[in-house]
């Protein structure tokens, strides 16, 4: 399958019937059982991290260990060594790949932020005054981060009616197309991480769907931000793509004007990853990781500038990634302009937000052909 | 020491030099070594939860197990059984008592919320339109929750200057006097916890100082809420007071007008706990748990109404607890009215916000005499 060759080798956690969960690497349509490879002496794992039911112990080992394992796997798969153990994807259950420590969701796509401004504050500046000075973010609920495939129950909550608050199922259930950066190496409390050292802490990338109930979010958010409009579910792909696999797709980023403060300053860069949203099997949006204004390095420098520490398993969402074009909007809020411009699907039905039974799938792919690197899909069906 | 008799028996985690951390209970000026009591067969601990370096395994066992252990400890300490093992407090180090899962900070004191409104929106309604309809909250950073005694380094960050953003150490470092409710029993994803069942999930209460950098918070919060202005540190007491110990101090709460939606409706109640802030040994504010408008049961019902699950170790901050009187303000923001009305300390110096070297201590006490129940102090010194 395209995108899962030796150029990728993403990590996940899988379970075979009757066995304990353990760490695996996706290769084509199969899963390499890393704990078994270690048992056979084909890769090194003196601490037993690869036999754990989460990636955290392996992620905590840092960039040198990640590189050594990756190099060894690439050699094994190139046939120089013994034939590796490969299990068919159909024979395993994929689990949440790591225990999420803190989940921070940023708001780093300028097109998404500006679209939000145009929708909710049509007479004002599309961007709030702080936006170009720092990567705005907030903490989300780490306990409800779930692996791709987990159904999403339509949340109930309060929204604002013409005659006061209304309680009931959300009428504006939305998806958000995001990248999620996963922290491997922790940092010390009280010691800011410099922007140029930030990537040393990043283990890899997942696709992330930050499910949102727009009506609940709008009513509750003043002044402390999103809470129950977001906290019911966040879905991530089952596979964490190593940063090393995405290095070839690093491209110059858009200029940042005005220049950010010194602690955030770096040569602008982004990851050229084609992204898309499918609704019931039909493509409804495409976007690209290039459209992120703030990099994950800047996010980490900002997050730790106050002395806050990073922990292994911290998940940093990019925020919805939208591009400048109409079809490059990373949420139904933007695609339907908050319901004013419904989408017509191939089956003739219309959508403003998600209906019960709808299935949303996020996809991501960097490059093409044998060198392509796929992000694992994020799939979720809405249950009423 | 008053407040730590058999009526209290709060749980914590301690370490003696050269030994592994384990669960203890504070009794007077000593600590009962629960793992040792279990080894001696004086209390039951078949799963070894009390020999763990955090309370989480014990907290996950649920109300029946908590009640059984508490009853057994009260009998032991009443001298009916063998003399228990007691270690002097001076001989132990107190650690963070539990691994924090998600940290949610609410905003449930009406006097605090209204004071904030009067300070920041002097021409508007002191309360935002949603405030009386639901307990407003947001997620905080669980990775920077620290035990009492941990120094707090003055955070650096961005704030709004007359000529654009300014980067540097906060000039408005503040304390927030809060109660923190600790979740023991988890709940299932997708299944809201009814308000009348919510307390089944609450293991106990800590005092909580939600350190805040007001200038950073003000600049970053629009529109996604507090982030780096809060995430650098949250301090909690070393002792978790069981809900059972506070049951005698449950009092009727203020009427809620308008009546909240059905999923939040209960007979209003609160906990009569005298609270105070000391700055460099001098009392600068007193307040009371009675001044909470929203109960922890309502907070849990609201938090889970959208299907979000509770995990063992979730920490629910009440938000700053202020009373109606001037001296009952639970933050320096309110006590100094955002700097407009400096406090004069006994030593003749003035304070608007915290200075380097200042030590803040939060205290809490329910009742008096032998039946009193003390919350452990929350102490923290500002390091420049």
Boltz contact constraints between the chains, C-beta under 6 A:
constraints:
  - contact:
      token1: [A, 101]
      token2: [B, 143]
      max_distance: 6.0
  - contact:
      token1: [A, 102]
      token2: [B, 141]
      max_distance: 6.0
  - contact:
      token1: [A, 102]
      token2: [B, 142]
      max_distance: 6.0
  - contact:
      token1: [A, 102]
      token2: [B, 143]
      max_distance: 6.0
  - contact:
      token1: [A, 128]
      token2: [B, 222]
      max_distance: 6.0
  - contact:
      token1: [A, 130]
      token2: [B, 219]
      max_distance: 6.0
  - contact:
      token1: [A, 130]
      token2: [B, 220]
      max_distance: 6.0
  - contact:
      token1: [A, 133]
      token2: [B, 165]
      max_distance: 6.0
  - contact:
      token1: [A, 134]
      token2: [B, 158]
      max_distance: 6.0
  - contact:
      token1: [A, 136]
      token2: [B, 224]
      max_distance: 6.0
  - contact:
      token1: [A, 137]
      token2: [B, 227]
      max_distance: 6.0
  - contact:
      token1: [A, 138]
      token2: [B, 224]
      max_distance: 6.0
  - contact:
      token1: [A, 138]
      token2: [B, 225]
      max_distance: 6.0
  - contact:
      token1: [A, 138]
      token2: [B, 227]
      max_distance: 6.0
  - contact:
      token1: [A, 139]
      token2: [B, 139]
      max_distance: 6.0
  - contact:
      token1: [A, 139]
      token2: [B, 140]
      max_distance: 6.0
  - contact:
      token1: [A, 139]
      token2: [B, 141]
      max_distance: 6.0
  - contact:
      token1: [A, 140]
      token2: [B, 139]
      max_distance: 6.0
  - contact:
      token1: [A, 141]
      token2: [B, 102]
      max_distance: 6.0
  - contact:
      token1: [A, 141]
      token2: [B, 139]
      max_distance: 6.0
  - contact:
      token1: [A, 142]
      token2: [B, 102]
      max_distance: 6.0
  - contact:
      token1: [A, 143]
      token2: [B, 101]
      max_distance: 6.0
  - contact:
      token1: [A, 143]
      token2: [B, 102]
      max_distance: 6.0
  - contact:
      token1: [A, 143]
      token2: [B, 309]
      max_distance: 6.0
  - contact:
      token1: [A, 143]
      token2: [B, 311]
      max_distance: 6.0
  - contact:
      token1: [A, 144]
      token2: [B, 308]
      max_distance: 6.0
  - contact:
      token1: [A, 153]
      token2: [B, 190]
      max_distance: 6.0
  - contact:
      token1: [A, 153]
      token2: [B, 307]
      max_distance: 6.0
  - contact:
      token1: [A, 155]
      token2: [B, 306]
      max_distance: 6.0
  - contact:
      token1: [A, 155]
      token2: [B, 307]
      max_distance: 6.0
  - contact:
      token1: [A, 156]
      token2: [B, 305]
      max_distance: 6.0
  - contact:
      token1: [A, 157]
      token2: [B, 305]
      max_distance: 6.0
  - contact:
      token1: [A, 157]
      token2: [B, 306]
      max_distance: 6.0
  - contact:
      token1: [A, 158]
      token2: [B, 134]
      max_distance: 6.0
  - contact:
      token1: [A, 165]
      token2: [B, 133]
      max_distance: 6.0
  - contact:
      token1: [A, 167]
      token2: [B, 261]
      max_distance: 6.0
  - contact:
      token1: [A, 190]
      token2: [B, 153]
      max_distance: 6.0
  - contact:
      token1: [A, 219]
      token2: [B, 130]
      max_distance: 6.0
  - contact:
      token1: [A, 222]
      token2: [B, 128]
      max_distance: 6.0
  - contact:
      token1: [A, 224]
      token2: [B, 136]
      max_distance: 6.0
  - contact:
      token1: [A, 224]
      token2: [B, 138]
      max_distance: 6.0
  - contact:
      token1: [A, 224]
      token2: [B, 225]
      max_distance: 6.0
  - contact:
      token1: [A, 225]
      token2: [B, 138]
      max_distance: 6.0
  - contact:
      token1: [A, 225]
      token2: [B, 224]
      max_distance: 6.0
  - contact:
      token1: [A, 225]
      token2: [B, 225]
      max_distance: 6.0
  - contact:
      token1: [A, 227]
      token2: [B, 137]
      max_distance: 6.0
  - contact:
      token1: [A, 227]
      token2: [B, 138]
      max_distance: 6.0
  - contact:
      token1: [A, 228]
      token2: [B, 306]
      max_distance: 6.0
  - contact:
      token1: [A, 231]
      token2: [B, 308]
      max_distance: 6.0
  - contact:
      token1: [A, 232]
      token2: [B, 306]
      max_distance: 6.0
  - contact:
      token1: [A, 232]
      token2: [B, 307]
      max_distance: 6.0
  - contact:
      token1: [A, 232]
      token2: [B, 308]
      max_distance: 6.0
  - contact:
      token1: [A, 261]
      token2: [B, 167]
      max_distance: 6.0
  - contact:
      token1: [A, 305]
      token2: [B, 156]
      max_distance: 6.0
  - contact:
      token1: [A, 305]
      token2: [B, 157]
      max_distance: 6.0
  - contact:
      token1: [A, 306]
      token2: [B, 155]
      max_distance: 6.0
  - contact:
      token1: [A, 306]
      token2: [B, 157]
      max_distance: 6.0
  - contact:
      token1: [A, 306]
      token2: [B, 228]
      max_distance: 6.0
  - contact:
      token1: [A, 306]
      token2: [B, 232]
      max_distance: 6.0
  - contact:
      token1: [A, 307]
      token2: [B, 153]
      max_distance: 6.0
  - contact:
      token1: [A, 307]
      token2: [B, 155]
      max_distance: 6.0
  - contact:
      token1: [A, 307]
      token2: [B, 232]
      max_distance: 6.0
  - contact:
      token1: [A, 308]
      token2: [B, 144]
      max_distance: 6.0
  - contact:
      token1: [A, 308]
      token2: [B, 231]
      max_distance: 6.0
  - contact:
      token1: [A, 308]
      token2: [B, 232]
      max_distance: 6.0
  - contact:
      token1: [A, 309]
      token2: [B, 143]
      max_distance: 6.0
  - contact:
      token1: [A, 311]
      token2: [B, 143]
      max_distance: 6.0
